[in-house]
Amino acid sequence: MSDDATEAIGTLTPAGAGWAARDLFDPGLTRSLAGVLPADAAEGDVVLTGPEATEAPFRDRLARVGTPRAAMYAIAGRHRLRPIYGAAVMREVDHHCADPGVDAPDLEDLEEVPFVTIDGPSTRDLDQAAFIARDGDGFLLRYALADPAHAVAPGSALFDEALRRGATYYLPGLAIPMLPHALSEGVVSLNEGQRRRAVVFDMHIDDAGACTSTTIRRARIRSRAQLTFGGVQRFLDGDAPLGCDEAEDSIRLLRPLGELLMAAARDREVIEYRRQETEVKIDGEEGLTFVVQLGGRTVVERYNEQLSLLCNVEGAKFLREHRNEPLVQAIFRVHPAPEPRRYDELRQMIEALVKRHRLDPSRWRWDPRAQSLGDYLSSLPSDGDHGRLAQAVHRQAVLVNVRSSFSPEAAGHFGVGAEVYARFSAPMREIVGIFLHKEVFEQLRGEPSGPQDDEALREAVVERANEAKQLQKKITKEANLVVLDRVFARDMAAADAPWRRGTVMGLTRSKVHVVLDDPAAVEVKVYLRPLEARLGRDLQRSDDRAALLDGEQELCRLGDAVEIRVIGRDGLRWDLDLRAQRDSDEKPA
């Protein structure tokens, strides 16, 4: 641990007659502990201590050994995702908490505008607030974003640390924030009733859903209420009061504006997939619980998403307009369209599924000349066994896409149907947002904010931001594996391991991808080699990639309900058995 440290996180290890803490993020460092520890302290407990010293003071136990929370800290430790900050960073935080800059003379006073935030019920880092008014036949959307760039300036310890992290990372029961909580949940967050600095986009939207003009300014605002998606949904449905009289007229306009923007997105042939979004939460200290959203977002969440997307598109247009000027070093989020051959492969796979499942061609066949992919996917059933098949088709359609990435080059974003797109709307959770806010206001002021080499800095931001996206995917996968390990370990311990039902979502030459019903929406891989060893014969994927064949017979098809059961473990890989659960009297659907 460096001399800059204010606190340390480690795991308990015996040290003579007492205890020591082995640093979770630098296992080569171990400190003897001083002070009173819990009476039931055990080796492997995750603990918080004071800074490195001859005897570091014990401050708190963060997780008991062997619990899911301890497993999450272990994942964070492996990837050097430290939830705490050094002394230099915290000194700057203290300075900005004492003087958050809300009375700066360059801020426009928009405190009279009844902005509100709309988020999930547990959200604490509030970085977006909205106000909507009629503007002729269209709308005026004022969209306020938190302004951490004021405090997190290049050359500061805060910026260096935010760049090193790149983003906020999320694990079940553990978030590793890019910025310290005193900023991200405190003086920068757009908290209810508090005067805050904000970056405000004034966007004028016509009756066709097109944004006709945008003004960006730095302002001082005061959010009137911290609303939730569910609460706003109940208000719009007439089931409950909003709880904020000042914001009622604005929130009533969220529905017509949201519907208008969603219709414009459909006109651009933006595809809305039925994604299985799995959130893993820690249930108390001893268990992990899966919380699943399967097409379960409220309409208000989709409206709110449209406001954020529009803000990001308009910010990207500003960057594109000024990208050749010396004060602007732009960063775009680019997403190339899939290659035409990938669509043809998808069409052929759907055709194979129609034949193998004996489906009604008039309902299930996709003709790209007559119907967009988005319209086709939205027409598929959402429940029953054919709902499983539709979910598998959606999954295969998602796989047609290529990855998006951050880039200094202006290019289209296929996923949102935009000519250009940038990430302005999450500045407390992404280093890109902080950098882009800075670039915009340097251009508007006509002068740089410091002596830094912004072109070199942009390269560093792009590199780290892309790495952060991939790292979040990696740690999410590791967290899900912790849950699977616990589930399958319990199954193995049973006298007769249970069969678990799921849906075949994909077939490769070496494995079958199955998404389980319980734990819901969790994906497992059934490897063919051990399955073939048990059967005593080879299995192969069909040429049309729609079925797994046992000789001439179909063992399972894409979209089938199947059952899997844990048989054993081979290193880090679980050995799973698989059997089909097909209806015996299938009829065309």
Secondary structure as a PSIPRED ss2 file (coil, helix, strand):
# PSIPRED VFORMAT (PSIPRED V4.0)

   1 M C   1.000  0.000  0.000
   2 S C   1.000  0.000  0.000
   3 D C   1.000  0.000  0.000
   4 D C   1.000  0.000  0.000
   5 A E   0.000  0.000  1.000
   6 T C   1.000  0.000  0.000
   7 E C   1.000  0.000  0.000
   8 A E   0.000  0.000  1.000
   9 I E   0.000  0.000  1.000
  10 G E   0.000  0.000  1.000
  11 T E   0.000  0.000  1.000
  12 L E   0.000  0.000  1.000
  13 T E   0.000  0.000  1.000
  14 P E   0.000  0.000  1.000
  15 A E   0.000  0.000  1.000
  16 G C   1.000  0.000  0.000
  17 A C   1.000  0.000  0.000
  18 G E   0.000  0.000  1.000
  19 W E   0.000  0.000  1.000
  20 A E   0.000  0.000  1.000
  21 A E   0.000  0.000  1.000
  22 R E   0.000  0.000  1.000
  23 D E   0.000  0.000  1.000
  24 L C   1.000  0.000  0.000
  25 F C   1.000  0.000  0.000
  26 D C   1.000  0.000  0.000
  27 P C   1.000  0.000  0.000
  28 G C   1.000  0.000  0.000
  29 L C   1.000  0.000  0.000
  30 T E   0.000  0.000  1.000
  31 R E   0.000  0.000  1.000
  32 S E   0.000  0.000  1.000
  33 L E   0.000  0.000  1.000
  34 A E   0.000  0.000  1.000
  35 G C   1.000  0.000  0.000
  36 V C   1.000  0.000  0.000
  37 L C   1.000  0.000  0.000
  38 P C   1.000  0.000  0.000
  39 A C   1.000  0.000  0.000
  40 D C   1.000  0.000  0.000
  41 A C   1.000  0.000  0.000
  42 A C   1.000  0.000  0.000
  43 E C   1.000  0.000  0.000
  44 G C   1.000  0.000  0.000
  45 D C   1.000  0.000  0.000
  46 V E   0.000  0.000  1.000
  47 V E   0.000  0.000  1.000
  48 L E   0.000  0.000  1.000
  49 T E   0.000  0.000  1.000
  50 G C   1.000  0.000  0.000
  51 P C   1.000  0.000  0.000
  52 E C   1.000  0.000  0.000
  53 A C   1.000  0.000  0.000
  54 T C   1.000  0.000  0.000
  55 E E   0.000  0.000  1.000
  56 A E   0.000  0.000  1.000
  57 P E   0.000  0.000  1.000
  58 F E   0.000  0.000  1.000
  59 R E   0.000  0.000  1.000
  60 D E   0.000  0.000  1.000
  61 R E   0.000  0.000  1.000
  62 L E   0.000  0.000  1.000
  63 A E   0.000  0.000  1.000
  64 R C   1.000  0.000  0.000
  65 V C   1.000  0.000  0.000
  66 G C   1.000  0.000  0.000
  67 T C   1.000  0.000  0.000
  68 P H   0.000  1.000  0.000
  69 R H   0.000  1.000  0.000
  70 A H   0.000  1.000  0.000
  71 A H   0.000  1.000  0.000
  72 M H   0.000  1.000  0.000
  73 Y H   0.000  1.000  0.000
  74 A H   0.000  1.000  0.000
  75 I H   0.000  1.000  0.000
  76 A H   0.000  1.000  0.000
  77 G H   0.000  1.000  0.000
  78 R H   0.000  1.000  0.000
  79 H C   1.000  0.000  0.000
  80 R C   1.000  0.000  0.000
  81 L C   1.000  0.000  0.000
  82 R C   1.000  0.000  0.000
  83 P C   1.000  0.000  0.000
  84 I C   1.000  0.000  0.000
  85 Y C   1.000  0.000  0.000
  86 G E   0.000  0.000  1.000
  87 A H   0.000  1.000  0.000
  88 A H   0.000  1.000  0.000
  89 V H   0.000  1.000  0.000
  90 M H   0.000  1.000  0.000
  91 R H   0.000  1.000  0.000
  92 E H   0.000  1.000  0.000
  93 V H   0.000  1.000  0.000
  94 D H   0.000  1.000  0.000
  95 H H   0.000  1.000  0.000
  96 H H   0.000  1.000  0.000
  97 C H   0.000  1.000  0.000
  98 A H   0.000  1.000  0.000
  99 D C   1.000  0.000  0.000
 100 P C   1.000  0.000  0.000
 101 G C   1.000  0.000  0.000
 102 V C   1.000  0.000  0.000
 103 D C   1.000  0.000  0.000
 104 A C   1.000  0.000  0.000
 105 P C   1.000  0.000  0.000
 106 D C   1.000  0.000  0.000
 107 L C   1.000  0.000  0.000
 108 E E   0.000  0.000  1.000
 109 D E   0.000  0.000  1.000
 110 L C   1.000  0.000  0.000
 111 E C   1.000  0.000  0.000
 112 E C   1.000  0.000  0.000
 113 V C   1.000  0.000  0.000
 114 P C   1.000  0.000  0.000
 115 F C   1.000  0.000  0.000
 116 V E   0.000  0.000  1.000
 117 T E   0.000  0.000  1.000
 118 I E   0.000  0.000  1.000
 119 D E   0.000  0.000  1.000
 120 G C   1.000  0.000  0.000
 121 P C   1.000  0.000  0.000
 122 S C   1.000  0.000  0.000
 123 T C   1.000  0.000  0.000
 124 R C   1.000  0.000  0.000
 125 D C   1.000  0.000  0.000
 126 L C   1.000  0.000  0.000
 127 D C   1.000  0.000  0.000
 128 Q E   0.000  0.000  1.000
 129 A E   0.000  0.000  1.000
 130 A E   0.000  0.000  1.000
 131 F E   0.000  0.000  1.000
 132 I E   0.000  0.000  1.000
 133 A E   0.000  0.000  1.000
 134 R E   0.000  0.000  1.000
 135 D E   0.000  0.000  1.000
 136 G C   1.000  0.000  0.000
 137 D C   1.000  0.000  0.000
 138 G E   0.000  0.000  1.000
 139 F E   0.000  0.000  1.000
 140 L E   0.000  0.000  1.000
 141 L E   0.000  0.000  1.000
 142 R E   0.000  0.000  1.000
 143 Y E   0.000  0.000  1.000
 144 A E   0.000  0.000  1.000
 145 L E   0.000  0.000  1.000
 146 A E   0.000  0.000  1.000
 147 D C   1.000  0.000  0.000
 148 P H   0.000  1.000  0.000
 149 A H   0.000  1.000  0.000
 150 H H   0.000  1.000  0.000
 151 A C   1.000  0.000  0.000
 152 V C   1.000  0.000  0.000
 153 A C   1.000  0.000  0.000
 154 P C   1.000  0.000  0.000
 155 G C   1.000  0.000  0.000
 156 S C   1.000  0.000  0.000
 157 A H   0.000  1.000  0.000
 158 L H   0.000  1.000  0.000
 159 F H   0.000  1.000  0.000
 160 D H   0.000  1.000  0.000
 161 E H   0.000  1.000  0.000
 162 A H   0.000  1.000  0.000
 163 L H   0.000  1.000  0.000
 164 R H   0.000  1.000  0.000
 165 R H   0.000  1.000  0.000
 166 G C   1.000  0.000  0.000
 167 A E   0.000  0.000  1.000
 168 T C   1.000  0.000  0.000
 169 Y E   0.000  0.000  1.000
 170 Y E   0.000  0.000  1.000
 171 L E   0.000  0.000  1.000
 172 P C   1.000  0.000  0.000
 173 G C   1.000  0.000  0.000
 174 L E   0.000  0.000  1.000
 175 A E   0.000  0.000  1.000
 176 I E   0.000  0.000  1.000
 177 P C   1.000  0.000  0.000
 178 M C   1.000  0.000  0.000
 179 L C   1.000  0.000  0.000
 180 P C   1.000  0.000  0.000
 181 H H   0.000  1.000  0.000
 182 A H   0.000  1.000  0.000
 183 L H   0.000  1.000  0.000
 184 S H   0.000  1.000  0.000
 185 E H   0.000  1.000  0.000
 186 G H   0.000  1.000  0.000
 187 V H   0.000  1.000  0.000
 188 V C   1.000  0.000  0.000
 189 S C   1.000  0.000  0.000
 190 L C   1.000  0.000  0.000
 191 N C   1.000  0.000  0.000
 192 E C   1.000  0.000  0.000
 193 G C   1.000  0.000  0.000
 194 Q C   1.000  0.000  0.000
 195 R E   0.000  0.000  1.000
 196 R E   0.000  0.000  1.000
 197 R E   0.000  0.000  1.000
 198 A E   0.000  0.000  1.000
 199 V E   0.000  0.000  1.000
 200 V E   0.000  0.000  1.000
 201 F E   0.000  0.000  1.000
 202 D E   0.000  0.000  1.000
 203 M E   0.000  0.000  1.000
 204 H E   0.000  0.000  1.000
 205 I E   0.000  0.000  1.000
 206 D C   1.000  0.000  0.000
 207 D C   1.000  0.000  0.000
 208 A C   1.000  0.000  0.000
 209 G C   1.000  0.000  0.000
 210 A C   1.000  0.000  0.000
 211 C E   0.000  0.000  1.000
 212 T E   0.000  0.000  1.000
 213 S E   0.000  0.000  1.000
 214 T E   0.000  0.000  1.000
 215 T E   0.000  0.000  1.000
 216 I E   0.000  0.000  1.000
 217 R E   0.000  0.000  1.000
 218 R E   0.000  0.000  1.000
 219 A E   0.000  0.000  1.000
 220 R E   0.000  0.000  1.000
 221 I E   0.000  0.000  1.000
 222 R E   0.000  0.000  1.000
 223 S C   1.000  0.000  0.000
 224 R C   1.000  0.000  0.000
 225 A C   1.000  0.000  0.000
 226 Q E   0.000  0.000  1.000
 227 L E   0.000  0.000  1.000
 228 T E   0.000  0.000  1.000
 229 F H   0.000  1.000  0.000
 230 G H   0.000  1.000  0.000
 231 G H   0.000  1.000  0.000
 232 V H   0.000  1.000  0.000
 233 Q H   0.000  1.000  0.000
 234 R H   0.000  1.000  0.000
 235 F H   0.000  1.000  0.000
 236 L H   0.000  1.000  0.000
 237 D C   1.000  0.000  0.000
 238 G C   1.000  0.000  0.000
 239 D C   1.000  0.000  0.000
 240 A C   1.000  0.000  0.000
 241 P C   1.000  0.000  0.000
 242 L C   1.000  0.000  0.000
 243 G C   1.000  0.000  0.000
 244 C C   1.000  0.000  0.000
 245 D H   0.000  1.000  0.000
 246 E H   0.000  1.000  0.000
 247 A H   0.000  1.000  0.000
 248 E H   0.000  1.000  0.000
 249 D H   0.000  1.000  0.000
 250 S H   0.000  1.000  0.000
 251 I H   0.000  1.000  0.000
 252 R H   0.000  1.000  0.000
 253 L C   1.000  0.000  0.000
 254 L H   0.000  1.000  0.000
 255 R H   0.000  1.000  0.000
 256 P H   0.000  1.000  0.000
 257 L H   0.000  1.000  0.000
 258 G H   0.000  1.000  0.000
 259 E H   0.000  1.000  0.000
 260 L H   0.000  1.000  0.000
 261 L H   0.000  1.000  0.000
 262 M H   0.000  1.000  0.000
 263 A H   0.000  1.000  0.000
 264 A H   0.000  1.000  0.000
 265 A H   0.000  1.000  0.000
 266 R H   0.000  1.000  0.000
 267 D H   0.000  1.000  0.000
 268 R C   1.000  0.000  0.000
 269 E C   1.000  0.000  0.000
 270 V C   1.000  0.000  0.000
 271 I C   1.000  0.000  0.000
 272 E C   1.000  0.000  0.000
 273 Y C   1.000  0.000  0.000
 274 R C   1.000  0.000  0.000
 275 R C   1.000  0.000  0.000
 276 Q E   0.000  0.000  1.000
 277 E E   0.000  0.000  1.000
 278 T E   0.000  0.000  1.000
 279 E E   0.000  0.000  1.000
 280 V E   0.000  0.000  1.000
 281 K E   0.000  0.000  1.000
 282 I E   0.000  0.000  1.000
 283 D E   0.000  0.000  1.000
 284 G C   1.000  0.000  0.000
 285 E C   1.000  0.000  0.000
 286 E C   1.000  0.000  0.000
 287 G E   0.000  0.000  1.000
 288 L E   0.000  0.000  1.000
 289 T E   0.000  0.000  1.000
 290 F E   0.000  0.000  1.000
 291 V E   0.000  0.000  1.000
 292 V E   0.000  0.000  1.000
 293 Q E   0.000  0.000  1.000
 294 L E   0.000  0.000  1.000
 295 G C   1.000  0.000  0.000
 296 G C   1.000  0.000  0.000
 297 R C   1.000  0.000  0.000
 298 T C   1.000  0.000  0.000
 299 V H   0.000  1.000  0.000
 300 V H   0.000  1.000  0.000
 301 E H   0.000  1.000  0.000
 302 R H   0.000  1.000  0.000
 303 Y H   0.000  1.000  0.000
 304 N H   0.000  1.000  0.000
 305 E H   0.000  1.000  0.000
 306 Q H   0.000  1.000  0.000
 307 L H   0.000  1.000  0.000
 308 S H   0.000  1.000  0.000
 309 L H   0.000  1.000  0.000
 310 L H   0.000  1.000  0.000
 311 C H   0.000  1.000  0.000
 312 N H   0.000  1.000  0.000
 313 V H   0.000  1.000  0.000
 314 E H   0.000  1.000  0.000
 315 G H   0.000  1.000  0.000
 316 A H   0.000  1.000  0.000
 317 K H   0.000  1.000  0.000
 318 F H   0.000  1.000  0.000
 319 L H   0.000  1.000  0.000
 320 R H   0.000  1.000  0.000
 321 E H   0.000  1.000  0.000
 322 H H   0.000  1.000  0.000
 323 R C   1.000  0.000  0.000
 324 N C   1.000  0.000  0.000
 325 E C   1.000  0.000  0.000
 326 P C   1.000  0.000  0.000
 327 L C   1.000  0.000  0.000
 328 V C   1.000  0.000  0.000
 329 Q C   1.000  0.000  0.000
 330 A C   1.000  0.000  0.000
 331 I C   1.000  0.000  0.000
 332 F E   0.000  0.000  1.000
 333 R E   0.000  0.000  1.000
 334 V E   0.000  0.000  1.000
 335 H E   0.000  0.000  1.000
 336 P C   1.000  0.000  0.000
 337 A C   1.000  0.000  0.000
 338 P C   1.000  0.000  0.000
 339 E C   1.000  0.000  0.000
 340 P H   0.000  1.000  0.000
 341 R H   0.000  1.000  0.000
 342 R H   0.000  1.000  0.000
 343 Y H   0.000  1.000  0.000
 344 D H   0.000  1.000  0.000
 345 E H   0.000  1.000  0.000
 346 L H   0.000  1.000  0.000
 347 R H   0.000  1.000  0.000
 348 Q H   0.000  1.000  0.000
 349 M H   0.000  1.000  0.000
 350 I H   0.000  1.000  0.000
 351 E H   0.000  1.000  0.000
 352 A H   0.000  1.000  0.000
 353 L H   0.000  1.000  0.000
 354 V H   0.000  1.000  0.000
 355 K H   0.000  1.000  0.000
 356 R H   0.000  1.000  0.000
 357 H C   1.000  0.000  0.000
 358 R C   1.000  0.000  0.000
 359 L C   1.000  0.000  0.000
 360 D C   1.000  0.000  0.000
 361 P H   0.000  1.000  0.000
 362 S H   0.000  1.000  0.000
 363 R H   0.000  1.000  0.000
 364 W H   0.000  1.000  0.000
 365 R C   1.000  0.000  0.000
 366 W C   1.000  0.000  0.000
 367 D C   1.000  0.000  0.000
 368 P C   1.000  0.000  0.000
 369 R C   1.000  0.000  0.000
 370 A C   1.000  0.000  0.000
 371 Q C   1.000  0.000  0.000
 372 S C   1.000  0.000  0.000
 373 L H   0.000  1.000  0.000
 374 G H   0.000  1.000  0.000
 375 D H   0.000  1.000  0.000
 376 Y H   0.000  1.000  0.000
 377 L H   0.000  1.000  0.000
 378 S H   0.000  1.000  0.000
 379 S H   0.000  1.000  0.000
 380 L C   1.000  0.000  0.000
 381 P C   1.000  0.000  0.000
 382 S C   1.000  0.000  0.000
 383 D C   1.000  0.000  0.000
 384 G H   0.000  1.000  0.000
 385 D H   0.000  1.000  0.000
 386 H H   0.000  1.000  0.000
 387 G H   0.000  1.000  0.000
 388 R H   0.000  1.000  0.000
 389 L H   0.000  1.000  0.000
 390 A H   0.000  1.000  0.000
 391 Q H   0.000  1.000  0.000
 392 A H   0.000  1.000  0.000
 393 V H   0.000  1.000  0.000
 394 H H   0.000  1.000  0.000
 395 R H   0.000  1.000  0.000
 396 Q H   0.000  1.000  0.000
 397 A H   0.000  1.000  0.000
 398 V H   0.000  1.000  0.000
 399 L H   0.000  1.000  0.000
 400 V C   1.000  0.000  0.000
 401 N C   1.000  0.000  0.000
 402 V C   1.000  0.000  0.000
 403 R C   1.000  0.000  0.000
 404 S C   1.000  0.000  0.000
 405 S E   0.000  0.000  1.000
 406 F E   0.000  0.000  1.000
 407 S E   0.000  0.000  1.000
 408 P C   1.000  0.000  0.000
 409 E C   1.000  0.000  0.000
 410 A C   1.000  0.000  0.000
 411 A C   1.000  0.000  0.000
 412 G C   1.000  0.000  0.000
 413 H E   0.000  0.000  1.000
 414 F H   0.000  1.000  0.000
 415 G H   0.000  1.000  0.000
 416 V H   0.000  1.000  0.000
 417 G C   1.000  0.000  0.000
 418 A E   0.000  0.000  1.000
 419 E C   1.000  0.000  0.000
 420 V C   1.000  0.000  0.000
 421 Y C   1.000  0.000  0.000
 422 A C   1.000  0.000  0.000
 423 R C   1.000  0.000  0.000
 424 F C   1.000  0.000  0.000
 425 S C   1.000  0.000  0.000
 426 A C   1.000  0.000  0.000
 427 P C   1.000  0.000  0.000
 428 M C   1.000  0.000  0.000
 429 R C   1.000  0.000  0.000
 430 E E   0.000  0.000  1.000
 431 I H   0.000  1.000  0.000
 432 V H   0.000  1.000  0.000
 433 G H   0.000  1.000  0.000
 434 I H   0.000  1.000  0.000
 435 F H   0.000  1.000  0.000
 436 L H   0.000  1.000  0.000
 437 H H   0.000  1.000  0.000
 438 K H   0.000  1.000  0.000
 439 E H   0.000  1.000  0.000
 440 V H   0.000  1.000  0.000
 441 F H   0.000  1.000  0.000
 442 E H   0.000  1.000  0.000
 443 Q H   0.000  1.000  0.000
 444 L H   0.000  1.000  0.000
 445 R H   0.000  1.000  0.000
 446 G C   1.000  0.000  0.000
 447 E C   1.000  0.000  0.000
 448 P C   1.000  0.000  0.000
 449 S C   1.000  0.000  0.000
 450 G C   1.000  0.000  0.000
 451 P C   1.000  0.000  0.000
 452 Q C   1.000  0.000  0.000
 453 D C   1.000  0.000  0.000
 454 D H   0.000  1.000  0.000
 455 E H   0.000  1.000  0.000
 456 A H   0.000  1.000  0.000
 457 L H   0.000  1.000  0.000
 458 R H   0.000  1.000  0.000
 459 E H   0.000  1.000  0.000
 460 A H   0.000  1.000  0.000
 461 V H   0.000  1.000  0.000
 462 V H   0.000  1.000  0.000
 463 E H   0.000  1.000  0.000
 464 R H   0.000  1.000  0.000
 465 A H   0.000  1.000  0.000
 466 N H   0.000  1.000  0.000
 467 E H   0.000  1.000  0.000
 468 A H   0.000  1.000  0.000
 469 K H   0.000  1.000  0.000
 470 Q H   0.000  1.000  0.000
 471 L H   0.000  1.000  0.000
 472 Q H   0.000  1.000  0.000
 473 K H   0.000  1.000  0.000
 474 K H   0.000  1.000  0.000
 475 I H   0.000  1.000  0.000
 476 T H   0.000  1.000  0.000
 477 K H   0.000  1.000  0.000
 478 E H   0.000  1.000  0.000
 479 A H   0.000  1.000  0.000
 480 N H   0.000  1.000  0.000
 481 L H   0.000  1.000  0.000
 482 V H   0.000  1.000  0.000
 483 V H   0.000  1.000  0.000
 484 L H   0.000  1.000  0.000
 485 D H   0.000  1.000  0.000
 486 R H   0.000  1.000  0.000
 487 V H   0.000  1.000  0.000
 488 F H   0.000  1.000  0.000
 489 A H   0.000  1.000  0.000
 490 R H   0.000  1.000  0.000
 491 D H   0.000  1.000  0.000
 492 M H   0.000  1.000  0.000
 493 A H   0.000  1.000  0.000
 494 A C   1.000  0.000  0.000
 495 A C   1.000  0.000  0.000
 496 D C   1.000  0.000  0.000
 497 A C   1.000  0.000  0.000
 498 P C   1.000  0.000  0.000
 499 W C   1.000  0.000  0.000
 500 R E   0.000  0.000  1.000
 501 R E   0.000  0.000  1.000
 502 G E   0.000  0.000  1.000
 503 T E   0.000  0.000  1.000
 504 V E   0.000  0.000  1.000
 505 M E   0.000  0.000  1.000
 506 G E   0.000  0.000  1.000
 507 L E   0.000  0.000  1.000
 508 T C   1.000  0.000  0.000
 509 R C   1.000  0.000  0.000
 510 S C   1.000  0.000  0.000
 511 K E   0.000  0.000  1.000
 512 V E   0.000  0.000  1.000
 513 H E   0.000  0.000  1.000
 514 V E   0.000  0.000  1.000
 515 V E   0.000  0.000  1.000
 516 L E   0.000  0.000  1.000
 517 D C   1.000  0.000  0.000
 518 D C   1.000  0.000  0.000
 519 P C   1.000  0.000  0.000
 520 A C   1.000  0.000  0.000
 521 A C   1.000  0.000  0.000
 522 V C   1.000  0.000  0.000
 523 E E   0.000  0.000  1.000
 524 V E   0.000  0.000  1.000
 525 K E   0.000  0.000  1.000
 526 V E   0.000  0.000  1.000
 527 Y E   0.000  0.000  1.000
 528 L H   0.000  1.000  0.000
 529 R H   0.000  1.000  0.000
 530 P H   0.000  1.000  0.000
 531 L H   0.000  1.000  0.000
 532 E H   0.000  1.000  0.000
 533 A H   0.000  1.000  0.000
 534 R H   0.000  1.000  0.000
 535 L H   0.000  1.000  0.000
 536 G C   1.000  0.000  0.000
 537 R C   1.000  0.000  0.000
 538 D C   1.000  0.000  0.000
 539 L C   1.000  0.000  0.000
 540 Q E   0.000  0.000  1.000
 541 R E   0.000  0.000  1.000
 542 S C   1.000  0.000  0.000
 543 D C   1.000  0.000  0.000
 544 D C   1.000  0.000  0.000
 545 R C   1.000  0.000  0.000
 546 A C   1.000  0.000  0.000
 547 A E   0.000  0.000  1.000
 548 L E   0.000  0.000  1.000
 549 L E   0.000  0.000  1.000
 550 D E   0.000  0.000  1.000
 551 G C   1.000  0.000  0.000
 552 E C   1.000  0.000  0.000
 553 Q E   0.000  0.000  1.000
 554 E E   0.000  0.000  1.000
 555 L E   0.000  0.000  1.000
 556 C E   0.000  0.000  1.000
 557 R E   0.000  0.000  1.000
 558 L C   1.000  0.000  0.000
 559 G C   1.000  0.000  0.000
 560 D C   1.000  0.000  0.000
 561 A E   0.000  0.000  1.000
 562 V E   0.000  0.000  1.000
 563 E E   0.000  0.000  1.000
 564 I E   0.000  0.000  1.000
 565 R E   0.000  0.000  1.000
 566 V E   0.000  0.000  1.000
 567 I E   0.000  0.000  1.000
 568 G E   0.000  0.000  1.000
 569 R E   0.000  0.000  1.000
 570 D E   0.000  0.000  1.000
 571 G C   1.000  0.000  0.000
 572 L C   1.000  0.000  0.000
 573 R E   0.000  0.000  1.000
 574 W E   0.000  0.000  1.000
 575 D E   0.000  0.000  1.000
 576 L E   0.000  0.000  1.000
 577 D E   0.000  0.000  1.000
 578 L E   0.000  0.000  1.000
 579 R E   0.000  0.000  1.000
 580 A E   0.000  0.000  1.000
 581 Q C   1.000  0.000  0.000
 582 R C   1.000  0.000  0.000
 583 D C   1.000  0.000  0.000
 584 S C   1.000  0.000  0.000
 585 D C   1.000  0.000  0.000
 586 E C   1.000  0.000  0.000
 587 K C   1.000  0.000  0.000
 588 P C   1.000  0.000  0.000
 589 A C   1.000  0.000  0.000
